[in-house]
Amino acid sequence: MELEKRIGAVAIIIENKDSVQRANAILSEYSDVIVGRMGIPYKEKHVNVISIIVDGTTDEIGAMAGKLGKLEGVMVKSALTKK
């Protein structure tokens, strides 16, 4: 049985500059579920903000968010459709 796909948005805030490269590598690893991406380096506040639109199973999106959230200085929040 194939899992149902959901559409959603994921917000990522990176406070640790050393985690940027690894975060980008994780996003590349999950590029098949990413529909669109916008990244803003907010230099005045020393943070990077990335927002992505996703279309995938809850397992795929959750795995990506979990890997990102384990990085030092990275916060992740996601919102998904119910169906």
Beta strands, then each sheet from edge to edge (+ up, - down):
strand 1: 5-14
strand 2: 34-42
strand 3: 47-57
strand 4: 74-80
sheet 1: 2+ 3- 1+ 4-
end
